[in-house]
Amino acid sequence: MNELEAILQKEILTRDDLTRLLKSEGVDREMLFRKANEIKLAHVGKKVYFRGLIEFSNICSKDCYYCGIRNSNKQVKRYNLSDEEILKAARFAYDNNYGSLVLQSGEIESEAFANRIEDLLKEIKALSADKLGITLSLGEQSEEVYRRWFKAGAHRYLLRIETSNSSLYQKIHPDNHYFESRLKSLRSLQEIGYQTGTGVMIGLPFQTVEHLADDLLFMQKFNVDMVGMGPYIEHSDTPLFKYQSELWDINKRFDMALKMIAVLRILMKDINIAAATALQAIDPMGREKAVRIGANVIMPNITPGSYRNNYALYQNKPCVDEEPEQCMGCLDARLAIADSEIGYGEWGDSKHFYKRTNSQLK
């Protein structure tokens, strides 16, 4: 038995173990991927769940140094879908048996924004006879706003921390963006009762493999229910772009993202893990490769095609010239190749969430 085989048989993985797994190459890497797939099949099965993604606005109050829609980027063509356009996209998800959708936008904190989302949640629940599951990804908000949205019908929330290392966090954000505020929001979401998700970028400037191992341990310790993470892809209109020459090669970032998914599946066997669209920006079969080694959620973009190119968090975003209808047959075929089936009409909630909340009640 070699070193990696011994690690894969352990019940509790240390930081050194995780680092070793993330550095695996060749035969060891394939062994890691096989183990992750075995665990995925045993704990969450072959089904992949759809979350129809509606990127309804690229207006953002934040100024994160890595993001193409940051507030200070004057090159962005800003947009904000009407309520009617959002509800039409939600109706598409319902009519096509997606089971769930995601409402995502730039981060805005205002009473008008809070009211709008609350009203939209109620209308989406009404038009789908309460059959559409709803995930929100709308950034940091007050606890009161989170509670209002939960009561109105949202039951999952994705708030990516981007890195669990507070020093690295400050390097990729302005001084008025606070690591502790992000953590506080995550704790609030969990306490309120949301299925709580987070995620990190993989291959950031200044980031090490040991940082990524710590990110995995953070997710385990925080007891998250779902994760969305992918490779960092630089954007020329951001401050971090000047560090382009110091980045890992794009293929290494892609490979490390796959290994992060595989190791996380081994570490947290029954959570939901999304196959990030950024994977497809690097490899046309990137999402399907992620599904093969641990991911069980895909978020088809159902934003009207004319807006998609303007929600450019990073460059070379895929499928920006397609309409939602064009994705359906394509994804069916792709996931069949990945030896998976789509859980049409199912919310696909995190099994980990129910285990976590049931244990808290005992």
C-alpha positions as CSV (number, residue, x, y, z in Angstrom):
1,M,0.0,0.0,0.0
2,N,1.5,3.3,-1.0
3,E,1.2,6.6,0.9
4,L,-1.9,7.9,-1.0
5,E,-3.8,4.6,-0.6
6,A,-3.1,4.8,3.1
7,I,-4.5,8.4,3.3
8,L,-7.6,7.4,1.3
9,Q,-8.4,4.7,3.9
10,K,-8.3,7.1,6.9
11,E,-11.4,8.2,8.6
12,I,-10.0,11.6,9.7
13,L,-7.9,13.6,7.3
14,T,-5.3,16.1,8.4
15,R,-4.0,19.3,6.7
16,D,-1.0,17.3,5.6
17,D,-3.2,14.5,4.2
18,L,-5.3,17.0,2.2
19,T,-2.2,18.8,0.9
20,R,-0.8,15.4,-0.3
21,L,-4.0,14.6,-2.0
22,L,-4.2,17.9,-3.8
23,K,-0.6,17.4,-5.0
24,S,-1.3,14.0,-6.4
25,E,-0.3,13.3,-10.0
26,G,-0.5,10.5,-12.5
27,V,-1.6,7.1,-11.0
28,D,-2.2,8.7,-7.6
29,R,-4.5,11.3,-9.1
30,E,-6.5,8.7,-10.9
31,M,-6.8,6.7,-7.6
32,L,-8.1,9.9,-5.9
33,F,-10.7,10.4,-8.6
34,R,-11.9,6.8,-8.4
35,K,-12.3,7.0,-4.7
36,A,-14.2,10.2,-4.9
37,N,-16.6,8.7,-7.5
38,E,-17.1,5.7,-5.3
39,I,-18.1,7.8,-2.4
40,K,-20.3,10.0,-4.5
41,L,-22.2,7.0,-5.8
42,A,-22.5,5.5,-2.3
43,H,-23.8,8.7,-0.6
44,V,-25.5,10.9,-3.2
45,G,-26.0,8.6,-6.1
46,K,-25.9,9.1,-9.9
47,K,-28.4,11.9,-10.0
48,V,-27.4,15.5,-11.0
49,Y,-29.7,18.3,-10.0
50,F,-30.4,21.3,-12.1
51,R,-30.5,24.9,-10.7
52,G,-31.7,27.2,-13.4
53,L,-29.4,30.2,-13.0
54,I,-30.9,33.7,-13.4
55,E,-28.2,36.4,-13.3
56,F,-30.7,39.2,-13.1
57,S,-28.4,42.2,-12.5
58,N,-24.7,43.0,-12.8
59,I,-25.1,46.2,-10.6
60,C,-22.8,45.7,-7.6
61,S,-21.8,47.9,-4.6
62,K,-18.7,45.8,-3.9
63,D,-15.2,46.4,-5.4
64,C,-13.6,43.0,-5.2
65,Y,-10.2,43.1,-6.9
66,Y,-10.8,39.9,-8.9
67,C,-14.3,40.5,-10.2
68,G,-15.3,41.9,-13.6
69,I,-18.5,43.5,-12.4
70,R,-16.8,45.3,-9.5
71,N,-18.3,48.7,-8.8
72,S,-15.3,50.7,-10.1
73,N,-15.2,48.9,-13.5
74,K,-16.5,51.5,-15.9
75,Q,-16.2,49.2,-18.9
76,V,-19.2,47.1,-17.8
77,K,-22.5,47.6,-19.6
78,R,-24.8,47.5,-16.5
79,Y,-28.2,45.9,-16.7
80,N,-31.1,45.0,-14.4
81,L,-33.8,42.6,-15.6
82,S,-37.4,43.6,-15.1
83,D,-39.5,41.6,-12.7
84,E,-41.4,40.3,-15.8
85,E,-38.2,39.0,-17.3
86,I,-37.2,37.3,-14.1
87,L,-40.6,35.7,-13.7
88,K,-40.5,34.6,-17.4
89,A,-37.2,32.8,-16.7
90,A,-38.6,31.2,-13.6
91,R,-41.6,30.0,-15.6
92,F,-39.2,28.5,-18.1
93,A,-37.5,26.6,-15.3
94,Y,-40.8,25.3,-14.0
95,D,-42.2,24.4,-17.4
96,N,-39.0,22.5,-18.2
97,N,-39.1,20.5,-15.0
98,Y,-35.8,21.9,-13.6
99,G,-36.9,21.5,-10.0
100,S,-34.9,24.5,-8.7
101,L,-33.6,27.9,-9.7
102,V,-30.9,30.3,-8.4
103,L,-31.4,34.1,-8.2
104,Q,-28.0,35.8,-8.5
105,S,-26.9,39.3,-8.9
106,G,-24.2,41.8,-7.8
107,E,-24.3,42.7,-4.1
108,I,-26.8,45.4,-3.2
109,E,-27.9,46.3,0.4
110,S,-31.0,48.5,0.3
111,E,-34.6,48.4,1.5
112,A,-35.8,48.6,-2.1
113,F,-33.7,45.6,-3.1
114,A,-34.8,43.6,-0.1
115,N,-38.4,44.3,-0.8
116,R,-38.0,43.4,-4.5
117,I,-36.5,40.1,-3.8
118,E,-39.1,39.3,-1.2
119,D,-41.9,40.0,-3.7
120,L,-40.2,38.0,-6.4
121,L,-39.8,35.0,-4.1
122,K,-43.5,35.1,-3.3
123,E,-44.4,35.4,-7.0
124,I,-42.1,32.5,-8.0
125,K,-43.7,30.3,-5.4
126,A,-47.1,31.2,-6.6
127,L,-46.4,30.6,-10.4
128,S,-44.9,27.2,-9.6
129,A,-47.5,26.2,-7.0
130,D,-44.6,26.0,-4.6
131,K,-42.9,23.4,-6.7
132,L,-39.7,25.3,-7.6
133,G,-36.9,25.2,-5.0
134,I,-35.1,28.6,-4.7
135,T,-31.5,29.3,-4.0
136,L,-30.3,32.9,-3.5
137,S,-26.8,34.2,-4.1
138,L,-27.1,37.9,-3.3
139,G,-24.2,38.5,-1.0
140,E,-24.0,40.0,2.4
141,Q,-27.3,41.2,3.9
142,S,-28.6,41.9,7.4
143,E,-29.9,39.0,9.5
144,E,-33.4,40.6,9.3
145,V,-33.3,40.6,5.4
146,Y,-32.1,37.0,5.4
147,R,-35.1,36.1,7.7
148,R,-37.6,37.9,5.4
149,W,-36.3,36.1,2.3
150,F,-36.4,32.7,4.1
151,K,-40.0,33.3,5.2
152,A,-40.9,34.4,1.6
153,G,-39.7,31.0,0.2
154,A,-35.9,30.9,-0.3
155,H,-34.4,27.8,1.4
156,R,-30.9,27.7,0.1
157,Y,-28.2,30.4,0.1
158,L,-24.8,30.4,-1.5
159,L,-22.3,33.0,-0.1
160,R,-18.8,32.2,-1.4
161,I,-16.0,33.2,1.0
162,E,-13.5,32.9,-1.9
163,T,-10.7,32.1,0.6
164,S,-10.8,31.0,4.3
165,N,-7.4,32.7,4.9
166,S,-8.1,36.2,6.3
167,S,-4.8,37.6,5.1
168,L,-5.3,36.4,1.6
169,Y,-9.0,37.6,1.8
170,Q,-7.7,41.2,2.5
171,K,-5.2,41.0,-0.4
172,I,-8.0,40.4,-2.9
173,H,-10.5,42.9,-1.4
174,P,-10.5,46.6,-0.6
175,D,-10.0,47.7,3.0
176,N,-13.7,48.2,3.5
177,H,-14.5,44.5,2.7
178,Y,-14.2,42.5,5.9
179,F,-13.5,38.8,6.3
180,E,-15.4,38.8,9.6
181,S,-18.5,40.3,8.0
182,R,-18.5,37.4,5.5
183,L,-18.3,34.9,8.3
184,K,-21.0,36.6,10.3
185,S,-23.3,36.4,7.3
186,L,-22.6,32.7,6.9
187,R,-23.4,32.0,10.5
188,S,-26.6,34.0,10.3
189,L,-27.7,32.0,7.3
190,Q,-27.1,28.7,9.0
191,E,-28.8,29.8,12.2
192,I,-31.9,31.0,10.3
193,G,-32.3,27.6,8.7
194,Y,-31.0,27.9,5.2
195,Q,-29.2,25.2,3.5
196,T,-26.0,27.1,3.6
197,G,-23.3,27.1,0.9
198,T,-20.0,28.6,0.3
199,G,-17.0,28.2,-2.0
200,V,-13.5,29.4,-2.9
201,M,-11.5,30.4,-6.0
202,I,-8.7,28.0,-6.9
203,G,-5.5,29.4,-8.3
204,L,-5.6,33.0,-7.0
205,P,-2.5,35.1,-6.9
206,F,-0.7,34.6,-3.5
207,Q,-2.5,31.3,-2.9
208,T,-0.8,28.1,-2.0
209,V,-1.9,24.4,-2.0
210,E,-1.7,24.6,1.8
211,H,-4.3,27.5,1.7
212,L,-6.6,25.3,-0.4
213,A,-6.2,22.4,2.2
214,D,-7.2,24.9,4.9
215,D,-10.2,25.9,2.7
216,L,-11.4,22.3,2.8
217,L,-11.0,22.1,6.5
218,F,-12.9,25.4,6.9
219,M,-15.8,24.0,5.0
220,Q,-15.8,20.8,7.0
221,K,-15.5,22.7,10.3
222,F,-18.3,25.1,9.3
223,N,-20.4,22.1,8.4
224,V,-21.6,23.6,5.1
225,D,-24.4,21.9,3.2
226,M,-23.3,22.8,-0.3
227,V,-20.3,24.2,-2.1
228,G,-19.7,26.0,-5.4
229,M,-16.1,26.5,-6.2
230,G,-14.0,26.7,-9.4
231,P,-10.8,27.9,-11.0
232,Y,-9.8,31.6,-10.8
233,I,-10.0,33.1,-14.3
234,E,-8.5,36.5,-14.5
235,H,-10.3,39.6,-16.0
236,S,-8.3,42.3,-17.7
237,D,-10.4,45.1,-16.1
238,T,-9.5,44.2,-12.5
239,P,-6.6,45.1,-10.2
240,L,-5.6,41.4,-9.8
241,F,-4.9,41.2,-13.5
242,K,-1.4,42.8,-13.0
243,Y,-0.4,39.5,-11.2
244,Q,-1.2,37.4,-14.3
245,S,2.4,36.4,-14.8
246,E,2.5,34.9,-11.3
247,L,-0.5,32.7,-11.7
248,W,-0.5,29.0,-12.0
249,D,-0.9,27.8,-15.6
250,I,-4.6,27.8,-16.5
251,N,-4.6,24.0,-17.0
252,K,-3.1,23.6,-13.5
253,R,-5.9,25.7,-12.1
254,F,-8.4,23.5,-13.8
255,D,-6.8,20.3,-12.6
256,M,-6.5,21.7,-9.0
257,A,-10.2,22.6,-9.2
258,L,-11.1,19.0,-10.1
259,K,-8.9,17.7,-7.2
260,M,-10.5,20.1,-4.8
261,I,-13.9,18.7,-5.8
262,A,-12.7,15.1,-5.4
263,V,-11.1,15.7,-2.0
264,L,-14.1,17.6,-0.7
265,R,-16.4,14.7,-1.8
266,I,-14.2,12.4,0.3
267,L,-14.1,14.8,3.2
268,M,-17.8,15.7,3.2
269,K,-19.5,12.7,1.7
270,D,-23.2,13.8,1.5
271,I,-23.1,17.5,0.7
272,N,-24.1,19.0,-2.6
273,I,-21.2,20.1,-4.8
274,A,-21.8,22.2,-7.9
275,A,-19.8,21.8,-11.1
276,A,-18.8,25.5,-11.7
277,T,-19.4,27.1,-15.1
278,A,-15.8,28.4,-14.9
279,L,-14.6,24.8,-15.5
280,Q,-16.3,24.9,-18.9
281,A,-14.6,28.1,-19.7
282,I,-11.3,26.2,-19.7
283,D,-12.4,22.8,-20.9
284,P,-15.6,22.3,-23.0
285,M,-16.3,19.1,-20.9
286,G,-15.2,20.7,-17.7
287,R,-18.5,20.4,-15.8
288,E,-18.9,16.8,-16.9
289,K,-15.4,15.9,-15.7
290,A,-16.4,17.4,-12.3
291,V,-19.6,15.3,-12.2
292,R,-17.5,12.2,-12.8
293,I,-15.4,12.8,-9.7
294,G,-17.8,14.2,-7.2
295,A,-20.0,17.1,-8.3
296,N,-23.8,16.5,-8.3
297,V,-25.3,19.9,-9.1
298,I,-25.2,21.9,-12.4
299,M,-26.6,25.4,-12.9
300,P,-27.7,25.8,-16.5
301,N,-27.9,29.5,-17.3
302,I,-31.5,30.6,-18.0
303,T,-30.8,34.3,-18.1
304,P,-32.0,35.8,-21.4
305,G,-29.1,35.5,-23.9
306,S,-28.9,39.2,-24.7
307,Y,-27.8,39.9,-21.1
308,R,-25.4,37.0,-20.4
309,N,-22.2,38.5,-21.8
310,N,-22.5,41.4,-19.4
311,Y,-22.5,39.2,-16.3
312,A,-18.8,38.7,-16.8
313,L,-17.2,37.9,-13.5
314,Y,-14.3,36.6,-15.5
315,Q,-13.3,36.5,-19.2
316,N,-14.2,33.8,-21.8
317,K,-17.4,32.9,-20.0
318,P,-19.1,30.0,-22.0
319,C,-22.6,29.8,-23.5
320,V,-23.1,33.6,-23.6
321,D,-24.6,33.5,-27.1
322,E,-27.2,30.8,-26.3
323,E,-30.8,31.0,-25.2
324,P,-32.1,28.8,-22.4
325,E,-33.9,26.5,-24.8
326,Q,-30.6,25.5,-26.5
327,C,-29.1,24.1,-23.3
328,M,-31.7,21.4,-22.6
329,G,-30.8,18.6,-25.1
330,C,-27.1,19.5,-24.8
331,L,-27.0,18.9,-21.1
332,D,-29.0,15.7,-21.3
333,A,-26.4,14.2,-23.7
334,R,-23.4,15.5,-21.8
335,L,-24.5,14.1,-18.5
336,A,-25.3,10.7,-20.1
337,I,-21.7,10.6,-21.3
338,A,-20.7,11.3,-17.7
339,D,-22.7,8.3,-16.5
340,S,-25.2,10.4,-14.7
341,E,-28.9,11.1,-14.8
342,I,-30.8,14.4,-14.3
343,G,-33.1,14.6,-11.3
344,Y,-35.8,16.4,-13.2
345,G,-38.5,17.9,-11.1
346,E,-36.6,17.4,-7.8
347,W,-35.3,20.0,-5.5
348,G,-32.2,17.9,-4.8
349,D,-31.7,19.2,-1.3
350,S,-28.5,18.5,0.5
351,K,-28.7,15.2,2.4
352,H,-26.1,16.7,4.7
353,F,-28.4,19.5,5.7
354,Y,-31.0,17.1,7.0
355,K,-28.5,15.1,8.9
356,R,-27.0,18.3,10.4
357,T,-30.3,19.8,11.4
358,N,-31.7,16.5,12.8
359,S,-28.6,16.0,14.9
360,Q,-29.1,19.5,16.3
361,L,-32.6,18.6,17.4
362,K,-31.5,15.6,19.4
